Amino acid sequence: MYATMRLEIPSITRKFLVCGHSQNEGDAMHACIEKQKKRVLKSGPIYIPDQWILVISLARKGVPYIVNQMTTTDMLDFKNLSTQIGTNFNINTDKEKGLRRNIKIIEVHKDSPFIPPGITDVKKKDLMQLCDANVIPNRHKQFYENINVCQRTDSDDE
């Protein structure tokens, strides 16, 4: 919706995968890694996680896969967020039951009358501080800069 409102894009159609009727390049990648793993295990066991880097990168013939190594500091804990926003996403804003797995397509049109609700000024300042502290990666800063600010009170955010 953001893109249709801010850019010269008349509409966006998002199609969701239907269980059992999809294939993506990740499937082929995982198959290559499995084959490479079987080859490597014939010559001996894999003892430490670092050995997987070589197994994965050499799984593709020709150009090796690029493996991005991560540490625990690269991981984010979403437990607090899930307690704040809840976990029941099967009830819509009209209190009607609707399962996400039944959604197959969403279309957003520029001429749609819906206006994003926005957040309070205090919430936006907090988010911008997270961007400035690089808690939220810098590549996402523009998104947060463009969030609408509404005229709710700060107690509405709690």
Residue pairs with C-beta under 8 A, 6 or more apart in sequence:
1 12
1 108
1 112
1 114
1 116
2 116
2 143
2 146
3 9
3 12
4 10
4 11
4 12
4 108
4 109
4 110
4 112
5 110
5 116
6 146
9 110
10 109
10 110
11 107
11 108
11 109
11 110
12 107
12 108
13 105
13 106
13 107
14 105
14 106
14 107
14 108
15 104
15 105
16 103
16 104
16 105
16 106
18 104
19 101
29 59
29 60
29 65
32 59
32 60
33 55
33 56
33 59
35 59
36 55
36 56
36 58
36 59
37 46
37 55
40 46
40 55
46 52
46 55
53 67
53 69
56 65
56 67
57 64
57 65
57 66
57 67
58 64
59 65
89 100
90 97
90 98
90 99
90 100
91 97
91 98
92 98
115 148
116 147
116 148
117 148
117 150
118 147
118 148
118 149
118 150
119 127
119 147
119 148
119 149
119 150
119 157
120 149
120 150
120 152
120 153
120 154
120 156
120 157
121 149
122 154
122 157
123 154
123 157
124 144
124 147
124 149
127 136
127 144
127 147
128 141
128 144
128 145
130 136
131 138
131 140
131 141
131 144
136 144
